Amino acid sequence: MTANDNSPSNPMKFRFKKIGPINEAELELGDLTLIAGHNNTGKTYLVYTLYGFLKMWRVWPDVEYFLTGDEFSRYDPSVRSLIVEGLATEVMELGQARRIVDWNTLNQERHLLAGAVTHAFSEVALADVFSSPTSAFEGASIEVALSDDFPRGSRVVKTTNQAGDTFSVRYDGESLLLARSGIENRRWDHSETVEYLASLYLHFLFPELVTTPFVLSAERFGISLFYKELDFTKNRLVDWLQMMRDDKNRKRFSPVSLIDTFTSRYALPIKDNIDYTRSIADLERERSALYEDKLFDDIKDMMEGYYRSKGDDIQFRSKARKERSFSIPLHRASSSARGLSDLYFFFRHIARDNHLLIIDEPESHLDTANQILLARLLARCVGAGLRVLITTHSDYLIKEINNLIMLSRSFPDKKDVIKKLKYQEDDFLAPESVRAYVAEESTLRRCEVDTFGIDMPVFDKTIDQINTAANELASRLTEDVEA
């Protein structure tokens, strides 16, 4: 289901507890958000948790409880909608239902239901995001840190299903209207009406959470190599099910053994990354909403080549001169080419401006020159309307982002400087659009971002240490030569 909302976008802020190495942390998303830090400090745990929540929050747990007046869930039976309880039947009978409600009551409900949704997700779904037993995430939680900037004016959120029925939630500052319209005399399904309106009502209450996460995991390099072999498991399942049609064989198979054999051991972001790679051939004729921004051309320039899906194969084709050009299956291409293939197809076929693009270590397998070009590509993603969240170990990427932040400000002869330094006019990032953090000591430490960029000493310390060692060794060698 997709929905349209005429409200302005709001910042998203989250709190985490006991997520992997992270004890407690707070994360606010900007248009571009970076999390740096040493290995095993919890960066991937946080972005995977956030991905799972943003993907599932409007359907977990049973959102229809908001409208029917039943208990919200077994985890907190006292929590249900204070405003729209019982309105589903009225919508079914009359096509719409109205309730007088002021802004303060809406804001109260917003906080109440946010707590209920995040609590249920943390208790039930969080471990599933990591394909782990519940005991591994005992006491773990994600919480939405809501502001009180909930829009006070008129707003409408609506969506249309495949049958042509339109569902809407409207607020005019004084009353809330839930409605459904469609083909006259067509029988409406009660459960579908409840599901759509409940999901839209959450959309209305939490405009800052209305984004579609798209993830490129650190395992994307292996996925491009082995996704066909992963399909072998799916084919084996089909074989098993066909064998089960035989009464003689059916007695020999246990449902428990079937589950144990075929249940995925992959975390949700990795599983979704695999499913996306499998689907690329089916996307070839699709054009993304951001296609005209040509973000994929930046990857062509970085890799000196481009990608094509051919049947169930993905090909990498060089842009070299004819006598040196080549076309090879992706699994035979360089690791850098494999690592950027999913991003290339995302820009061509999927990307739209409500996406939150999550990339775990985007600089992996890229040389330093391409890490710098990658930073510029991320800035162009922001300019095209995407939100971007990355984890990184790259000093070069951070330093180039700092240059792009400085380019957002006016200074004498700016056009000449841009030309001299070989930038483009859209190579800039406003400092207020950037959030940066260092994962350390079981938390996230927020870094200051100003006109000169991100103050991120985690890299400076390491660089200072290696420079100090180099200077010390060089001075000793010089003394020995002179002696």
Solvent accessible surface area in square Angstrom, and as a share of the most:
residue,aa,sasa,rsa
1,M,104,0.46
2,T,107,0.62
3,A,25,0.19
4,N,102,0.53
5,D,43,0.22
6,N,102,0.52
7,S,22,0.14
8,P,91,0.57
9,S,100,0.64
10,N,22,0.11
11,P,71,0.45
12,M,1,0.00
13,K,63,0.27
14,F,0,0.00
15,R,100,0.37
16,F,1,0.00
17,K,94,0.40
18,K,122,0.52
19,I,0,0.00
20,G,40,0.38
21,P,55,0.35
22,I,1,0.01
23,N,85,0.44
24,E,99,0.44
25,A,10,0.07
26,E,71,0.32
27,L,0,0.00
28,E,22,0.10
29,L,2,0.01
30,G,6,0.06
31,D,53,0.27
32,L,0,0.00
33,T,0,0.00
34,L,0,0.00
35,I,0,0.00
36,A,0,0.00
37,G,5,0.05
38,H,112,0.50
39,N,109,0.56
40,N,140,0.72
41,T,26,0.15
42,G,5,0.04
43,K,12,0.05
44,T,49,0.28
45,Y,84,0.32
46,L,0,0.00
47,V,1,0.00
48,Y,12,0.04
49,T,0,0.00
50,L,0,0.00
51,Y,9,0.03
52,G,0,0.00
53,F,1,0.00
54,L,6,0.03
55,K,99,0.42
56,M,39,0.18
57,W,6,0.02
58,R,49,0.18
59,V,99,0.57
60,W,69,0.24
61,P,16,0.10
62,D,68,0.35
63,V,8,0.05
64,E,65,0.29
65,Y,61,0.23
66,F,1,0.00
67,L,0,0.00
68,T,48,0.28
69,G,20,0.19
70,D,76,0.40
71,E,102,0.46
72,F,1,0.01
73,S,11,0.07
74,R,192,0.70
75,Y,61,0.23
76,D,46,0.24
77,P,67,0.42
78,S,94,0.61
79,V,11,0.06
80,R,82,0.30
81,S,1,0.00
82,L,93,0.46
83,I,4,0.02
84,V,0,0.00
85,E,60,0.27
86,G,41,0.40
87,L,6,0.03
88,A,2,0.02
89,T,74,0.43
90,E,65,0.29
91,V,0,0.00
92,M,50,0.22
93,E,129,0.58
94,L,130,0.64
95,G,16,0.15
96,Q,84,0.38
97,A,2,0.01
98,R,125,0.46
99,R,86,0.31
100,I,137,0.69
101,V,10,0.06
102,D,78,0.40
103,W,31,0.11
104,N,103,0.53
105,T,44,0.26
106,L,0,0.00
107,N,18,0.09
108,Q,110,0.49
109,E,0,0.00
110,R,2,0.01
111,H,79,0.35
112,L,66,0.33
113,L,0,0.00
114,A,8,0.06
115,G,39,0.37
116,A,4,0.03
117,V,5,0.03
118,T,7,0.04
119,H,82,0.36
120,A,1,0.00
121,F,0,0.00
122,S,11,0.07
123,E,92,0.41
124,V,40,0.23
125,A,1,0.00
126,L,0,0.00
127,A,6,0.05
128,D,92,0.48
129,V,1,0.00
130,F,28,0.12
131,S,41,0.26
132,S,35,0.23
133,P,92,0.58
134,T,92,0.53
135,S,85,0.55
136,A,65,0.50
137,F,20,0.08
138,E,139,0.62
139,G,54,0.52
140,A,8,0.06
141,S,32,0.21
142,I,2,0.01
143,E,74,0.33
144,V,11,0.06
145,A,14,0.11
146,L,31,0.15
147,S,46,0.30
148,D,91,0.47
149,D,98,0.51
150,F,4,0.02
151,P,22,0.14
152,R,158,0.58
153,G,44,0.42
154,S,83,0.53
155,R,11,0.04
156,V,27,0.16
157,V,0,0.00
158,K,79,0.34
159,T,6,0.03
160,T,81,0.47
161,N,17,0.09
162,Q,195,0.86
163,A,51,0.40
164,G,43,0.42
165,D,0,0.00
166,T,42,0.24
167,F,0,0.00
168,S,8,0.05
169,V,0,0.00
170,R,107,0.39
171,Y,5,0.02
172,D,83,0.43
173,G,29,0.28
174,E,127,0.57
175,S,7,0.05
176,L,0,0.00
177,L,23,0.11
178,L,1,0.00
179,A,18,0.14
180,R,7,0.02
181,S,66,0.43
182,G,38,0.37
183,I,105,0.53
184,E,151,0.68
185,N,157,0.80
186,R,86,0.32
187,R,221,0.80
188,W,48,0.17
189,D,76,0.40
190,H,83,0.37
191,S,76,0.49
192,E,52,0.23
193,T,0,0.00
194,V,3,0.02
195,E,94,0.42
196,Y,40,0.15
197,L,1,0.00
198,A,0,0.00
199,S,8,0.05
200,L,0,0.00
201,Y,0,0.00
202,L,0,0.00
203,H,2,0.01
204,F,1,0.00
205,L,0,0.00
206,F,3,0.01
207,P,12,0.08
208,E,11,0.05
209,L,4,0.02
210,V,40,0.23
211,T,20,0.12
212,T,45,0.26
213,P,16,0.10
214,F,23,0.10
215,V,7,0.04
216,L,2,0.01
217,S,0,0.00
218,A,38,0.29
219,E,78,0.35
220,R,8,0.03
221,F,24,0.10
222,G,28,0.27
223,I,8,0.04
224,S,6,0.04
225,L,58,0.29
226,F,113,0.47
227,Y,22,0.08
228,K,85,0.36
229,E,107,0.48
230,L,37,0.19
231,D,33,0.17
232,F,126,0.52
233,T,54,0.32
234,K,105,0.45
235,N,79,0.41
236,R,89,0.32
237,L,57,0.28
238,V,73,0.42
239,D,74,0.38
240,W,57,0.20
241,L,92,0.46
242,Q,96,0.43
243,M,81,0.36
244,M,47,0.21
245,R,183,0.67
246,D,68,0.35
247,D,90,0.46
248,K,154,0.65
249,N,26,0.13
250,R,111,0.41
251,K,179,0.76
252,R,166,0.61
253,F,36,0.15
254,S,50,0.32
255,P,99,0.62
256,V,102,0.58
257,S,45,0.29
258,L,37,0.18
259,I,111,0.56
260,D,91,0.47
261,T,59,0.34
262,F,33,0.14
263,T,68,0.40
264,S,43,0.28
265,R,184,0.67
266,Y,90,0.34
267,A,12,0.09
268,L,33,0.17
269,P,0,0.00
270,I,22,0.11
271,K,85,0.36
272,D,24,0.12
273,N,1,0.00
274,I,8,0.04
275,D,54,0.28
276,Y,19,0.07
277,T,3,0.02
278,R,77,0.28
279,S,37,0.24
280,I,1,0.00
281,A,42,0.33
282,D,119,0.62
283,L,34,0.17
284,E,58,0.26
285,R,234,0.85
286,E,93,0.42
287,R,160,0.58
288,S,9,0.06
289,A,81,0.63
290,L,16,0.08
291,Y,20,0.08
292,E,128,0.57
293,D,73,0.38
294,K,77,0.32
295,L,8,0.04
296,F,5,0.02
297,D,50,0.26
298,D,23,0.12
299,I,0,0.00
300,K,44,0.19
301,D,91,0.47
302,M,12,0.06
303,M,26,0.11
304,E,123,0.55
305,G,0,0.00
306,Y,52,0.20
307,Y,0,0.00
308,R,69,0.25
309,S,18,0.12
310,K,132,0.56
311,G,63,0.60
312,D,101,0.52
313,D,46,0.24
314,I,9,0.05
315,Q,25,0.11
316,F,14,0.06
317,R,80,0.29
318,S,15,0.10
319,K,101,0.43
320,A,44,0.34
321,R,192,0.70
322,K,184,0.78
323,E,137,0.62
324,R,181,0.66
325,S,54,0.35
326,F,101,0.42
327,S,62,0.40
328,I,31,0.16
329,P,29,0.18
330,L,7,0.03
331,H,98,0.44
332,R,157,0.57
333,A,9,0.07
334,S,66,0.43
335,S,33,0.21
336,S,21,0.13
337,A,2,0.01
338,R,34,0.12
339,G,5,0.05
340,L,8,0.04
341,S,1,0.00
342,D,6,0.03
343,L,4,0.02
344,Y,0,0.00
345,F,2,0.01
346,F,0,0.00
347,F,2,0.01
348,R,29,0.11
349,H,11,0.05
350,I,39,0.20
351,A,0,0.00
352,R,88,0.32
353,D,95,0.49
354,N,56,0.29
355,H,6,0.03
356,L,1,0.00
357,L,0,0.00
358,I,1,0.00
359,I,4,0.02
360,D,2,0.01
361,E,44,0.20
362,P,6,0.04
363,E,15,0.07
364,S,29,0.19
365,H,111,0.49
366,L,13,0.06
367,D,88,0.45
368,T,62,0.36
369,A,63,0.49
370,N,19,0.09
371,Q,23,0.10
372,I,53,0.27
373,L,67,0.34
374,L,0,0.00
375,A,0,0.00
376,R,35,0.13
377,L,0,0.00
378,L,1,0.01
379,A,3,0.02
380,R,37,0.14
381,C,0,0.00
382,V,25,0.14
383,G,71,0.68
384,A,19,0.14
385,G,36,0.35
386,L,2,0.01
387,R,44,0.16
388,V,0,0.00
389,L,0,0.00
390,I,0,0.00
391,T,1,0.01
392,T,0,0.00
393,H,67,0.30
394,S,6,0.04
395,D,28,0.14
396,Y,107,0.41
397,L,0,0.00
398,I,6,0.03
399,K,92,0.39
400,E,8,0.03
401,I,0,0.00
402,N,23,0.12
403,N,55,0.28
404,L,0,0.00
405,I,0,0.00
406,M,76,0.34
407,L,12,0.06
408,S,26,0.17
409,R,90,0.33
410,S,110,0.71
411,F,73,0.30
412,P,116,0.73
413,D,102,0.53
414,K,54,0.23
415,K,152,0.64
416,D,96,0.50
417,V,47,0.27
418,I,18,0.09
419,K,167,0.71
420,K,161,0.68
421,L,93,0.46
422,K,167,0.71
423,Y,26,0.10
424,Q,104,0.46
425,E,130,0.58
426,D,73,0.38
427,D,2,0.01
428,F,100,0.41
429,L,3,0.02
430,A,29,0.22
431,P,11,0.07
432,E,115,0.52
433,S,16,0.10
434,V,3,0.02
435,R,42,0.15
436,A,0,0.00
437,Y,5,0.02
438,V,1,0.00
439,A,1,0.00
440,E,54,0.24
441,E,160,0.72
442,S,51,0.33
443,T,49,0.28
444,L,16,0.08
445,R,90,0.33
446,R,127,0.46
447,C,4,0.02
448,E,116,0.52
449,V,34,0.19
450,D,60,0.31
451,T,55,0.32
452,F,153,0.64
453,G,3,0.03
454,I,11,0.05
455,D,86,0.45
456,M,8,0.04
457,P,40,0.25
458,V,15,0.09
459,F,26,0.11
460,D,62,0.32
461,K,129,0.55
462,T,72,0.42
463,I,55,0.28
464,D,85,0.44
465,Q,125,0.56
466,I,117,0.60
467,N,74,0.38
468,T,90,0.52
469,A,49,0.38
470,A,53,0.41
471,N,103,0.53
472,E,81,0.36
473,L,118,0.59
474,A,56,0.43
475,S,49,0.32
476,R,146,0.53
477,L,122,0.61
478,T,69,0.40
479,E,103,0.46
480,D,104,0.54
481,V,126,0.72
482,E,137,0.61
483,A,121,0.94
